[in-house]
């Protein structure tokens, strides 16, 4: 499920991003994306490719990885994101939920750390 108001467009500095053509209320599930789950050995291979930037750690022990379908891989990162993602291991989906009111034409962001207010440096800022 992808909210019908979502669309992908170019951002000013981050390549592509996910935007909304309509206002979104706080608490709205904007996307529920199925995932393809892969083993840790498969992740080692993916880490050697551009897909490394688009996969998520997966599983209670984080011993797997997944590739989300839908728009999930296109959401850009912000430490002060307006959305949060939730991993549903049992149903093999990632949900994106609005954590604040989002105005029409705004970009939707997730915090790659998993929690919308986590300011720990992510991998590309930690270098």
C-alpha beads as a LAMMPS data file, in Angstrom:
LAMMPS data file: protein, C-alpha beads

127 atoms
126 bonds

1 atom types
1 bond types

-500.0 500.0 xlo xhi
-500.0 500.0 ylo yhi
-500.0 500.0 zlo zhi

Masses

1 110.0

Atoms # bond

1 1 1 0.000 0.000 0.000
2 1 1 1.341 3.393 -0.980
3 1 1 -0.701 6.493 -0.135
4 1 1 -2.068 7.812 -3.433
5 1 1 -0.696 11.315 -2.805
6 1 1 2.936 10.143 -2.720
7 1 1 5.231 10.658 -5.677
8 1 1 8.947 10.530 -6.416
9 1 1 10.697 13.660 -7.642
10 1 1 14.148 15.201 -7.765
11 1 1 15.362 16.989 -4.647
12 1 1 17.646 19.987 -4.526
13 1 1 20.687 18.060 -3.309
14 1 1 19.868 14.417 -2.545
15 1 1 18.924 12.994 -5.927
16 1 1 15.419 11.570 -5.763
17 1 1 13.045 11.688 -2.823
18 1 1 9.469 10.916 -1.810
19 1 1 6.989 13.815 -1.732
20 1 1 3.273 14.246 -1.100
21 1 1 0.779 16.154 -3.236
22 1 1 -1.678 16.423 -0.311
23 1 1 -1.445 17.196 3.409
24 1 1 -0.748 14.161 5.612
25 1 1 -1.893 14.016 9.228
26 1 1 0.334 12.848 12.059
27 1 1 -0.029 9.097 12.631
28 1 1 -0.997 8.275 9.045
29 1 1 0.524 5.112 7.586
30 1 1 1.823 6.430 4.269
31 1 1 3.287 3.187 2.980
32 1 1 3.392 -0.518 3.744
33 1 1 6.023 -2.172 1.607
34 1 1 6.763 -5.874 1.222
35 1 1 10.420 -6.846 1.547
36 1 1 12.703 -9.465 0.054
37 1 1 14.670 -11.044 2.912
38 1 1 18.230 -12.208 2.288
39 1 1 20.883 -14.005 4.316
40 1 1 23.992 -12.480 5.840
41 1 1 26.075 -14.196 3.125
42 1 1 23.943 -12.535 0.450
43 1 1 24.382 -9.212 2.247
44 1 1 28.169 -9.518 1.928
45 1 1 27.699 -9.700 -1.832
46 1 1 25.230 -6.779 -1.849
47 1 1 27.674 -4.694 0.197
48 1 1 29.975 -4.791 -2.833
49 1 1 27.348 -3.101 -5.018
50 1 1 25.360 0.127 -5.157
51 1 1 22.458 -1.762 -3.562
52 1 1 24.380 -1.510 -0.263
53 1 1 22.931 2.011 0.089
54 1 1 19.349 0.749 -0.222
55 1 1 19.133 -2.385 1.935
56 1 1 18.065 -2.615 5.583
57 1 1 19.355 -4.822 8.378
58 1 1 16.637 -7.373 9.115
59 1 1 15.569 -9.770 11.835
60 1 1 15.491 -9.670 15.617
61 1 1 19.219 -10.466 15.660
62 1 1 19.955 -8.254 12.621
63 1 1 21.530 -11.318 11.038
64 1 1 19.758 -10.849 7.718
65 1 1 19.071 -7.978 5.362
66 1 1 16.162 -7.001 3.180
67 1 1 15.378 -5.016 0.076
68 1 1 12.133 -3.111 0.463
69 1 1 9.902 -2.789 -2.551
70 1 1 7.769 0.264 -3.235
71 1 1 9.104 3.731 -2.393
72 1 1 10.891 2.778 0.847
73 1 1 14.421 2.749 -0.659
74 1 1 13.887 6.289 -2.022
75 1 1 13.068 8.094 1.247
76 1 1 15.954 10.368 2.167
77 1 1 17.516 10.563 5.614
78 1 1 17.063 13.331 8.155
79 1 1 17.936 13.325 11.851
80 1 1 14.773 15.392 12.290
81 1 1 12.617 13.252 10.021
82 1 1 8.876 13.687 9.613
83 1 1 8.274 9.932 9.245
84 1 1 9.393 6.775 11.004
85 1 1 9.747 3.257 9.671
86 1 1 8.655 0.106 11.452
87 1 1 9.854 -3.370 10.556
88 1 1 7.285 -6.150 10.790
89 1 1 9.430 -9.286 10.704
90 1 1 6.496 -11.692 10.902
91 1 1 4.678 -10.243 7.883
92 1 1 7.877 -9.226 6.068
93 1 1 6.891 -5.597 5.536
94 1 1 8.214 -2.147 6.381
95 1 1 5.668 0.519 7.328
96 1 1 6.261 4.251 7.007
97 1 1 4.256 6.427 9.407
98 1 1 3.966 10.221 9.558
99 1 1 5.313 11.439 12.904
100 1 1 4.246 15.046 12.297
101 1 1 1.738 16.863 10.115
102 1 1 3.244 17.066 6.608
103 1 1 2.189 19.795 4.186
104 1 1 1.373 19.183 0.528
105 1 1 4.490 19.260 -1.695
106 1 1 6.842 18.581 1.233
107 1 1 9.418 15.818 1.083
108 1 1 8.997 12.853 3.422
109 1 1 12.100 11.815 5.364
110 1 1 12.992 8.852 7.544
111 1 1 15.842 8.588 10.026
112 1 1 18.067 5.756 8.840
113 1 1 18.789 4.885 12.484
114 1 1 15.231 3.592 12.760
115 1 1 13.855 6.041 15.312
116 1 1 12.698 9.388 14.009
117 1 1 14.520 11.391 16.702
118 1 1 17.805 9.429 16.917
119 1 1 20.783 11.752 16.317
120 1 1 23.489 9.046 16.286
121 1 1 25.642 9.521 13.159
122 1 1 24.543 7.255 10.309
123 1 1 27.090 5.370 8.237
124 1 1 27.654 8.098 5.627
125 1 1 28.113 10.831 8.253
126 1 1 30.358 8.729 10.504
127 1 1 33.266 8.709 8.026

Bonds

1 1 1 2
2 1 2 3
3 1 3 4
4 1 4 5
5 1 5 6
6 1 6 7
7 1 7 8
8 1 8 9
9 1 9 10
10 1 10 11
11 1 11 12
12 1 12 13
13 1 13 14
14 1 14 15
15 1 15 16
16 1 16 17
17 1 17 18
18 1 18 19
19 1 19 20
20 1 20 21
21 1 21 22
22 1 22 23
23 1 23 24
24 1 24 25
25 1 25 26
26 1 26 27
27 1 27 28
28 1 28 29
29 1 29 30
30 1 30 31
31 1 31 32
32 1 32 33
33 1 33 34
34 1 34 35
35 1 35 36
36 1 36 37
37 1 37 38
38 1 38 39
39 1 39 40
40 1 40 41
41 1 41 42
42 1 42 43
43 1 43 44
44 1 44 45
45 1 45 46
46 1 46 47
47 1 47 48
48 1 48 49
49 1 49 50
50 1 50 51
51 1 51 52
52 1 52 53
53 1 53 54
54 1 54 55
55 1 55 56
56 1 56 57
57 1 57 58
58 1 58 59
59 1 59 60
60 1 60 61
61 1 61 62
62 1 62 63
63 1 63 64
64 1 64 65
65 1 65 66
66 1 66 67
67 1 67 68
68 1 68 69
69 1 69 70
70 1 70 71
71 1 71 72
72 1 72 73
73 1 73 74
74 1 74 75
75 1 75 76
76 1 76 77
77 1 77 78
78 1 78 79
79 1 79 80
80 1 80 81
81 1 81 82
82 1 82 83
83 1 83 84
84 1 84 85
85 1 85 86
86 1 86 87
87 1 87 88
88 1 88 89
89 1 89 90
90 1 90 91
91 1 91 92
92 1 92 93
93 1 93 94
94 1 94 95
95 1 95 96
96 1 96 97
97 1 97 98
98 1 98 99
99 1 99 100
100 1 100 101
101 1 101 102
102 1 102 103
103 1 103 104
104 1 104 105
105 1 105 106
106 1 106 107
107 1 107 108
108 1 108 109
109 1 109 110
110 1 110 111
111 1 111 112
112 1 112 113
113 1 113 114
114 1 114 115
115 1 115 116
116 1 116 117
117 1 117 118
118 1 118 119
119 1 119 120
120 1 120 121
121 1 121 122
122 1 122 123
123 1 123 124
124 1 124 125
125 1 125 126
126 1 126 127
